[in-house]
Amino acid sequence: MMKTNNTNNVTAVFDEKLALPKLLPLGLQHLLTMVGSFMVPVIVGSAIGLDSKSLAYLVSAIFLTSGLAILIQVIGIGKGVGSKLPLVMGSSFITLGPMIVIGKQYGLPALFGSVIGSGIFILILSFFLNKILVFFPKVVTGSFITIMGITLAPVAFKDFADGEGSPNYGSSTNLLIGTIVLALVILLHKFCKGFLKTMSILIGVMVGTILSFVTGMINFSPVFEAKWLQVVSPFHFGMPEFNVSAIMTMSIFCLINLIQCVGAYSVLDEVCGTATSDKTAINGLRGQAVGQIISGIFNSVPHAYLNENIGVMSLSGVKSRFVPITTGCILIVLSFLPKFSAMITIIPACVRGGAMLAIFGMVISAGISILSKVNYSGNHNTLIVGTSIAVGVGSNFQPEVFKQMPWIVKILFENGMFSACLVAVLLNICLNFHTFSGAFFSQSRKNQLETEAS
């Protein structure tokens, strides 16, 4: 999947230093793109039956842990933890289902215990990732990233109409504001240069939010009800309980999350013209595991690399690692200021949806671009790509097919990203066995690249 070019050459692309007046709005732009991921703990808490005070606390917790996870990833801890690449970390939607099940069945202490336990499992696994990465050549990661964008697009489109379940779902006002945001992002990116092009998403979101305020769509009560100051403390909901069943369940979904994160390196390389080394990727996944353990300690959820933020990087043209570092610092500060944090959560869904359509479109195009570089001559890669994407689309849009399966099978296979990735990996092993076995048993990734090219 990834090349073994000199890491220094790769990281040098991201070393641009920017003045603080430019860093702050760029960091804020990434933060606004993350708003959807901030809803994951709220969805989990609501499903479990937590009160509004506890939900607000979970929002502050995700701000803190996301900020810490970003800093661990981008700055790193020593030489072996963190990729030191400009990757933004946010809540993982992949683990949403099992978190609700575990929370309902075992309670919050067991839920956060499973987050910590599965984080330890991923951390141990990171020392064996050299062999695991050979399961994900371009034909697999390209298919996975493409289906990821395809499955995320309907989420953005529902938000575009104000979010499924909203009494105003699909209203002309929502659609008009969402369209204005989307059009503004596209037009600024197409016709502007410099600052305006760089800030196209932030400007679009700001204009959309102002229009929403004028039309009376924004409810300020969460801001008024929130405290001015709050400290997120470890084990706020009690000491963690390490339930073996809960940890095993969470670990399975964290492995799927790991696959998504592996794919993010390909998206980043495609957008930035770099070639991330295996060592850098493994350090990054190790950093993710450390961040997840910290997340469980501070009453929060597993994190993932947010491909939409790589889309922001593509649209803005700014690749500096100091931008996500700024985002991480802003998040940590906001975790202490719940009233200001609440202001971000009141951005209307239609505004987010308009911006997300452009961003997820960039994810799809990155996947297609990766697939365009796959060799389709004299092998079965066409069948692998077509079948895996077809299964992924089918699973995502017809999940009731698996309704009679055991819940763990059901919740896995109705996820289009999991189905597509599993099919792509298995077909690649079976149909390209000679190539796969050569890479797997080789002692160097250079051999894999040579066999992929043959």
C-alpha positions as CSV (number, residue, x, y, z in Angstrom):
1,M,0.0,0.0,0.0
2,M,2.7,2.5,1.1
3,K,6.1,3.1,-0.3
4,T,9.4,3.1,1.6
5,N,10.6,6.5,0.4
6,N,12.8,8.4,2.9
7,T,10.6,9.6,5.7
8,N,12.4,12.9,6.0
9,N,11.5,13.7,2.4
10,V,7.9,12.9,3.2
11,T,7.6,14.9,6.4
12,A,9.4,17.9,4.9
13,V,6.3,18.5,2.8
14,F,4.4,19.3,6.0
15,D,6.9,21.5,7.8
16,E,5.7,24.9,6.5
17,K,5.6,27.4,9.3
18,L,2.7,29.8,9.3
19,A,2.0,33.0,11.3
20,L,-0.5,32.7,14.1
21,P,-3.1,35.0,12.5
22,K,-3.2,32.5,9.6
23,L,-3.0,29.4,11.8
24,L,-6.0,30.2,14.0
25,P,-8.6,30.4,11.2
26,L,-7.1,27.4,9.4
27,G,-7.2,25.4,12.7
28,L,-10.8,26.5,13.3
29,Q,-11.7,25.4,9.8
30,H,-10.6,21.9,10.6
31,L,-12.5,22.0,13.9
32,L,-15.7,23.0,12.2
33,T,-15.3,20.1,9.8
34,M,-15.1,17.8,12.9
35,V,-18.5,18.8,14.2
36,G,-20.2,15.6,13.0
37,S,-17.7,13.5,14.9
38,F,-18.5,15.4,18.1
39,M,-22.0,14.0,17.9
40,V,-20.9,10.4,18.4
41,P,-20.7,10.5,22.2
42,V,-24.0,12.4,22.3
43,I,-25.7,9.7,20.2
44,V,-24.2,7.0,22.5
45,G,-25.2,8.8,25.6
46,S,-28.7,9.5,24.4
47,A,-29.2,5.9,23.4
48,I,-28.1,4.8,26.9
49,G,-30.4,7.3,28.5
50,L,-28.1,9.9,30.0
51,D,-29.4,13.2,31.1
52,S,-28.5,16.5,29.4
53,K,-25.8,17.4,32.0
54,S,-24.0,14.1,31.3
55,L,-24.3,14.6,27.6
56,A,-22.7,18.0,27.9
57,Y,-19.9,16.5,29.9
58,L,-19.3,13.9,27.1
59,V,-19.0,16.7,24.6
60,S,-16.3,18.4,26.7
61,A,-14.6,15.0,27.1
62,I,-14.5,14.4,23.3
63,F,-13.0,17.9,22.8
64,L,-10.2,17.1,25.3
65,T,-9.4,13.6,24.1
66,S,-9.6,14.6,20.4
67,G,-7.2,17.5,21.1
68,L,-4.8,15.2,22.9
69,A,-5.0,12.5,20.2
70,I,-4.2,15.1,17.5
71,L,-1.1,16.3,19.4
72,I,0.1,12.7,20.1
73,Q,-0.3,12.0,16.4
74,V,1.2,15.1,14.9
75,I,3.9,16.0,17.5
76,G,4.5,12.4,18.6
77,I,5.9,10.8,21.8
78,G,9.5,9.9,21.4
79,K,10.5,8.1,18.2
80,G,7.9,5.3,18.1
81,V,4.5,6.9,18.9
82,G,2.7,9.2,16.5
83,S,3.2,9.6,12.7
84,K,4.1,13.3,12.9
85,L,1.9,13.8,9.8
86,P,-0.9,16.4,9.6
87,L,-3.7,14.0,10.5
88,V,-6.8,15.1,12.5
89,M,-8.3,12.7,15.0
90,G,-12.0,12.6,15.8
91,S,-14.7,10.2,17.0
92,S,-14.9,6.9,15.1
93,F,-18.4,6.2,13.7
94,I,-17.4,2.5,13.2
95,T,-17.5,1.8,16.9
96,L,-20.8,3.6,17.4
97,G,-23.0,0.5,17.3
98,P,-21.0,-1.6,19.8
99,M,-20.6,1.3,22.2
100,I,-24.4,1.6,22.4
101,V,-24.8,-2.1,23.0
102,I,-22.1,-2.3,25.6
103,G,-23.3,0.8,27.4
104,K,-26.9,-0.5,27.6
105,Q,-25.9,-4.0,28.6
106,Y,-23.0,-3.4,31.0
107,G,-23.0,0.3,31.8
108,L,-20.6,3.2,31.4
109,P,-17.7,1.8,33.5
110,A,-17.7,-1.3,31.3
111,L,-18.0,0.8,28.1
112,F,-15.0,2.9,29.0
113,G,-13.1,-0.2,30.2
114,S,-13.7,-1.7,26.8
115,V,-12.3,1.4,25.1
116,I,-9.1,1.2,27.3
117,G,-8.8,-2.6,26.9
118,S,-9.2,-2.6,23.1
119,G,-6.7,0.3,23.0
120,I,-4.2,-1.9,24.8
121,F,-4.9,-4.7,22.3
122,I,-4.3,-2.3,19.3
123,L,-1.1,-1.1,20.9
124,I,0.2,-4.6,21.2
125,L,-0.9,-5.4,17.7
126,S,1.0,-2.4,16.4
127,F,4.3,-4.2,16.9
128,F,3.2,-6.8,14.3
129,L,1.7,-4.4,11.7
130,N,4.5,-5.0,9.1
131,K,2.9,-8.3,8.2
132,I,-0.7,-6.9,8.5
133,L,0.0,-4.1,6.1
134,V,0.6,-6.5,3.2
135,F,-3.1,-7.3,3.3
136,F,-3.8,-3.8,2.0
137,P,-2.2,-3.1,-1.4
138,K,-3.6,-0.2,-3.5
139,V,-6.3,-2.4,-5.0
140,V,-7.7,-3.0,-1.5
141,T,-7.2,0.5,0.0
142,G,-8.4,2.2,-3.2
143,S,-11.6,0.1,-3.1
144,F,-12.0,0.8,0.7
145,I,-11.5,4.6,0.4
146,T,-13.9,4.8,-2.6
147,I,-16.7,2.9,-0.7
148,M,-15.9,5.0,2.4
149,G,-16.7,8.2,0.5
150,I,-19.8,6.6,-1.1
151,T,-21.2,5.4,2.2
152,L,-20.4,8.8,3.9
153,A,-22.1,10.8,1.2
154,P,-25.7,9.9,2.2
155,V,-24.8,11.0,5.8
156,A,-23.9,14.4,4.4
157,F,-26.9,14.5,2.1
158,K,-29.3,13.8,5.1
159,D,-27.7,16.6,7.0
160,F,-28.1,18.7,3.8
161,A,-31.8,18.3,4.4
162,D,-31.5,19.1,8.1
163,G,-30.8,15.6,9.4
164,E,-33.1,12.6,9.3
165,G,-35.9,12.8,11.9
166,S,-36.0,16.6,11.9
167,P,-39.5,18.1,11.6
168,N,-38.2,20.4,8.9
169,Y,-36.4,17.6,7.0
170,G,-36.2,18.4,3.3
171,S,-37.7,21.9,3.6
172,S,-36.9,24.4,0.9
173,T,-35.0,26.6,3.5
174,N,-32.7,23.8,4.5
175,L,-32.0,22.8,0.9
176,L,-31.4,26.4,-0.1
177,I,-29.0,27.1,2.7
178,G,-27.1,23.8,2.1
179,T,-26.9,24.6,-1.6
180,I,-25.5,28.1,-0.9
181,V,-22.8,26.6,1.4
182,L,-21.9,24.0,-1.2
183,A,-21.9,26.4,-4.1
184,L,-19.8,29.0,-2.1
185,V,-17.2,26.4,-1.2
186,I,-16.9,25.3,-4.9
187,L,-16.9,28.8,-6.3
188,L,-14.3,30.1,-3.8
189,H,-12.1,27.1,-4.5
190,K,-12.5,27.6,-8.3
191,F,-12.1,31.3,-8.7
192,C,-10.2,32.6,-5.7
193,K,-6.6,32.4,-4.7
194,G,-4.7,32.8,-1.5
195,F,-6.7,33.4,1.7
196,L,-10.2,33.1,0.3
197,K,-9.4,29.8,-1.5
198,T,-7.7,28.5,1.6
199,M,-10.7,29.4,3.8
200,S,-13.4,28.3,1.4
201,I,-15.0,25.8,3.8
202,L,-14.9,28.0,6.9
203,I,-16.4,30.9,4.9
204,G,-19.1,28.7,3.5
205,V,-20.0,27.4,7.0
206,M,-19.9,31.0,8.5
207,V,-22.2,32.3,5.7
208,G,-24.6,29.4,6.1
209,T,-24.7,29.8,9.9
210,I,-25.5,33.5,9.5
211,L,-28.3,32.7,7.0
212,S,-29.6,30.1,9.4
213,F,-29.7,32.7,12.3
214,V,-31.5,35.2,10.1
215,T,-34.2,32.6,9.2
216,G,-34.6,31.6,12.9
217,M,-33.1,28.1,12.6
218,I,-30.6,28.3,15.4
219,N,-31.5,27.4,19.0
220,F,-29.2,29.1,21.5
221,S,-30.5,27.3,24.6
222,P,-27.6,24.8,24.8
223,V,-25.2,27.8,25.0
224,F,-27.2,29.5,27.7
225,E,-27.5,26.4,29.7
226,A,-23.8,25.4,29.5
227,K,-21.4,26.3,32.3
228,W,-18.6,28.8,31.7
229,L,-15.8,26.6,33.2
230,Q,-15.5,22.8,33.6
231,V,-12.6,20.4,34.1
232,V,-12.8,17.0,32.4
233,S,-11.5,14.5,35.1
234,P,-10.4,10.9,34.7
235,F,-13.0,8.2,35.5
236,H,-15.8,10.7,35.9
237,F,-18.5,8.0,35.6
238,G,-16.6,5.5,37.9
239,M,-13.6,3.3,37.8
240,P,-13.5,1.2,34.6
241,E,-14.7,-2.4,34.5
242,F,-12.8,-4.7,32.2
243,N,-15.5,-7.0,31.0
244,V,-13.9,-9.6,28.7
245,S,-16.9,-9.9,26.3
246,A,-17.2,-6.1,26.0
247,I,-13.4,-5.8,25.3
248,M,-13.5,-8.5,22.7
249,T,-16.5,-6.9,20.9
250,M,-14.9,-3.5,21.0
251,S,-11.6,-4.9,19.8
252,I,-13.2,-6.4,16.6
253,F,-14.6,-3.0,15.7
254,C,-11.3,-1.2,16.5
255,L,-9.6,-3.5,14.0
256,I,-12.0,-2.3,11.4
257,N,-11.2,1.2,12.5
258,L,-7.6,0.4,12.1
259,I,-8.2,-0.5,8.5
260,Q,-9.9,2.9,7.9
261,C,-6.8,4.6,9.4
262,V,-4.5,2.6,7.2
263,G,-6.5,3.8,4.2
264,A,-6.1,7.4,5.4
265,Y,-2.4,7.3,4.7
266,S,-3.2,6.5,1.1
267,V,-5.6,9.4,0.9
268,L,-3.0,11.7,2.4
269,D,-0.3,10.5,0.0
270,E,-2.7,11.0,-2.9
271,V,-3.6,14.5,-1.9
272,C,-0.1,15.7,-0.9
273,G,2.0,13.7,-3.4
274,T,3.9,12.0,-0.7
275,A,4.8,8.3,0.1
276,T,4.4,7.4,3.7
277,S,6.8,4.7,4.9
278,D,5.6,1.7,6.8
279,K,7.5,2.8,9.9
280,T,5.7,6.2,9.9
281,A,2.3,4.5,9.4
282,I,3.0,2.0,12.2
283,N,4.1,4.8,14.6
284,G,0.9,6.6,13.7
285,L,-1.3,3.6,14.5
286,R,0.6,3.1,17.7
287,G,-0.1,6.8,18.5
288,Q,-3.8,6.2,17.8
289,A,-3.8,3.3,20.3
290,V,-2.2,5.4,23.0
291,G,-4.7,8.1,22.3
292,Q,-7.5,5.6,22.6
293,I,-6.3,4.4,26.0
294,I,-6.2,8.0,27.2
295,S,-9.7,8.5,25.7
296,G,-11.1,5.7,27.8
297,I,-9.5,7.1,30.9
298,F,-11.2,10.5,30.3
299,N,-14.6,9.0,29.6
300,S,-14.5,9.3,25.8
301,V,-14.7,7.1,22.7
302,P,-12.2,5.6,20.2
303,H,-10.7,7.9,17.6
304,A,-10.0,7.6,13.9
305,Y,-8.2,9.7,11.3
306,L,-10.8,11.9,9.7
307,N,-10.5,11.7,5.9
308,E,-12.8,14.7,5.6
309,N,-10.0,16.8,7.1
310,I,-7.6,15.5,4.5
311,G,-10.3,16.7,2.1
312,V,-10.1,20.1,3.8
313,M,-6.3,20.1,3.3
314,S,-6.8,19.3,-0.4
315,L,-9.3,22.2,-0.8
316,S,-7.3,24.7,1.1
317,G,-3.9,23.7,-0.3
318,V,-2.3,24.1,3.1
319,K,-0.4,21.0,4.2
320,S,1.4,22.3,7.3
321,R,1.4,20.0,10.4
322,F,1.1,23.2,12.5
323,V,-2.5,23.6,11.4
324,P,-3.8,20.4,13.1
325,I,-1.6,21.2,16.1
326,T,-3.5,24.5,16.3
327,T,-6.8,22.6,16.0
328,G,-5.7,20.2,18.8
329,C,-4.8,23.1,21.1
330,I,-8.1,24.9,20.4
331,L,-10.0,21.7,21.3
332,I,-8.2,21.3,24.6
333,V,-9.0,24.9,25.5
334,L,-12.6,24.5,24.5
335,S,-12.9,21.4,26.7
336,F,-12.5,23.7,29.7
337,L,-15.1,26.2,28.3
338,P,-18.4,24.2,27.7
339,K,-20.4,27.4,26.9
340,F,-18.1,28.1,24.0
341,S,-18.0,24.5,23.0
342,A,-21.8,24.5,22.8
343,M,-21.6,27.2,20.2
344,I,-20.0,24.8,17.8
345,T,-22.7,22.2,18.3
346,I,-25.5,24.6,17.3
347,I,-24.4,24.9,13.7
348,P,-27.4,23.7,11.7
349,A,-27.2,20.3,10.0
350,C,-27.9,21.8,6.6
351,V,-24.9,24.0,6.9
352,R,-22.7,21.0,7.8
353,G,-24.2,18.9,5.1
354,G,-23.4,21.5,2.4
355,A,-19.8,21.6,3.4
356,M,-19.5,17.8,3.9
357,L,-20.8,17.1,0.4
358,A,-17.7,18.8,-1.1
359,I,-15.4,17.2,1.5
360,F,-16.7,13.7,1.0
361,G,-16.5,14.2,-2.7
362,M,-12.8,14.7,-2.3
363,V,-12.5,11.4,-0.4
364,I,-14.3,9.6,-3.3
365,S,-12.0,11.2,-5.8
366,A,-8.9,10.2,-3.8
367,G,-10.1,6.6,-3.8
368,I,-10.7,6.7,-7.6
369,S,-7.3,8.3,-8.1
370,I,-5.6,5.5,-6.1
371,L,-7.5,2.9,-8.1
372,S,-6.4,4.6,-11.3
373,K,-2.8,3.7,-10.4
374,V,-3.6,0.0,-9.9
375,N,-2.3,-2.4,-12.5
376,Y,-5.2,-4.2,-14.2
377,S,-3.2,-6.1,-16.8
378,G,-2.7,-9.9,-16.4
379,N,-4.4,-10.1,-13.0
380,H,-7.9,-10.1,-11.4
381,N,-7.8,-6.6,-9.9
382,T,-10.8,-5.5,-12.0
383,L,-12.9,-8.2,-10.4
384,I,-11.6,-7.4,-6.9
385,V,-12.5,-3.7,-7.3
386,G,-15.9,-4.2,-8.8
387,T,-17.1,-7.0,-6.5
388,S,-15.9,-5.3,-3.3
389,I,-17.5,-2.0,-4.1
390,A,-20.7,-3.7,-5.2
391,V,-20.9,-5.7,-1.9
392,G,-20.1,-2.5,0.1
393,V,-22.8,-0.5,-1.6
394,G,-25.3,-3.3,-1.2
395,S,-24.5,-3.8,2.5
396,N,-24.8,-0.1,3.2
397,F,-28.1,0.5,1.5
398,Q,-29.8,-2.9,2.2
399,P,-28.7,-3.7,5.7
400,E,-31.9,-5.6,6.5
401,V,-30.4,-8.5,4.5
402,F,-28.5,-9.4,7.7
403,K,-31.4,-8.8,10.2
404,Q,-31.6,-12.6,11.0
405,M,-27.9,-12.9,11.7
406,P,-26.4,-12.9,15.3
407,W,-26.0,-9.3,16.4
408,I,-22.2,-9.2,16.1
409,V,-22.5,-10.5,12.5
410,K,-25.4,-8.2,11.7
411,I,-23.6,-5.1,13.0
412,L,-20.4,-5.9,11.2
413,F,-21.8,-6.8,7.8
414,E,-24.4,-4.1,7.5
415,N,-21.4,-1.7,7.6
416,G,-20.6,-1.2,3.9
417,M,-17.0,-0.3,4.7
418,F,-16.4,-3.5,6.6
419,S,-18.1,-5.7,3.9
420,A,-16.2,-4.0,1.1
421,C,-12.8,-4.3,2.8
422,L,-13.3,-7.9,3.8
423,V,-14.3,-8.9,0.3
424,A,-11.4,-6.9,-1.2
425,V,-8.9,-8.5,1.2
426,L,-10.2,-12.1,0.7
427,L,-10.4,-11.7,-3.1
428,N,-6.9,-10.3,-3.3
429,I,-5.5,-13.2,-1.3
430,C,-7.4,-15.8,-3.4
431,L,-7.1,-14.3,-6.9
432,N,-3.7,-12.7,-6.6
433,F,-2.2,-15.4,-4.3
434,H,1.2,-15.4,-5.9
435,T,1.6,-11.6,-5.5
436,F,0.2,-11.7,-1.9
437,S,2.3,-14.6,-0.7
438,G,5.4,-13.1,-2.1
439,A,4.8,-9.9,-0.2
440,F,3.7,-11.6,3.0
441,F,6.7,-13.9,3.3
442,S,9.2,-11.2,2.1
443,Q,11.4,-9.5,4.6
444,S,11.1,-6.2,2.9
445,R,8.3,-4.0,1.5
446,K,10.5,-3.4,-1.6
447,N,9.7,-7.0,-2.7
448,Q,5.9,-6.3,-2.4
449,L,6.2,-3.2,-4.6
450,E,8.1,-5.1,-7.2
451,T,5.5,-7.9,-7.3
452,E,2.6,-5.4,-7.4
453,A,4.2,-3.8,-10.4
454,S,4.7,-7.1,-12.2
